[in-house]
Structures are given as C-alpha cells and as structure tokens.
Amino acid sequence: MLNQWTPKTTLIVAGVAVVGVWWLSGRAWETARDVGEAVNPVNHDNVFNRGFEGLYQAVTGSDGTPGTDLAEWSDELDEQYYEYTPLGLYGKVKAWWSE
C-alpha cells in the first residue's frame, strides 16, 4: 500500500512544487535585482568600476582612484605653473601696470 500513487499524494506533491516554485521565483527576482545593480552604469560601486580601480591601484601603487589622483595632479600643476595661466599673467600685468 505504501507504493501506490493516490490523489492525496498528487495534491501533496503539487502543493510542495507550487511552494518551491514560488520560493525560487522570489529568490530569482532578488538575484536579478542584485545583478542589475552590480552592472548598473550609474552605480559607482558597480563591478566594472571596482575592477578598473583595483587594476589601477595594483599597477600604480596608489591608494586613490584615477579621478582623485588626476585632481591632485591637476592641483599640483596649478600651484606650480599658476604664473603662466591667463589669470596669473593678468596678475603680473596688473602689478606691472600699477607700478
């Protein structure tokens, strides 16, 4: 009697299958949302950005990102060569003219 397939057994298996599919579909939506967020180009913490920054830091030995390093380098250039910029030249001409 234990090996017989009855309508009650069919209902139990169908119920377990429905619950299993429902649970897996919920997990699938969560996983799809997480994957979508990982490749979202607007998200600064996406997979590609993290990979590029990791490669950049490994190659250059820097702790910063390419953007922060570029900004620091630009500020150093501005301080070093300020006198040759249009604003710096304007200040020199103004100082010379007022003498």
Secondary structure, DSSP 8 states (H G I E B T S, - for coil): -TT---HHHHHHHHHHHHHHHHHHHHHHHHHHHHHHHHS-TT-TT-HHHHHHHHHHHHHH--SS-HHHHHHHHHHHHHHHSGGGSHHHHHHHHHHHHH-
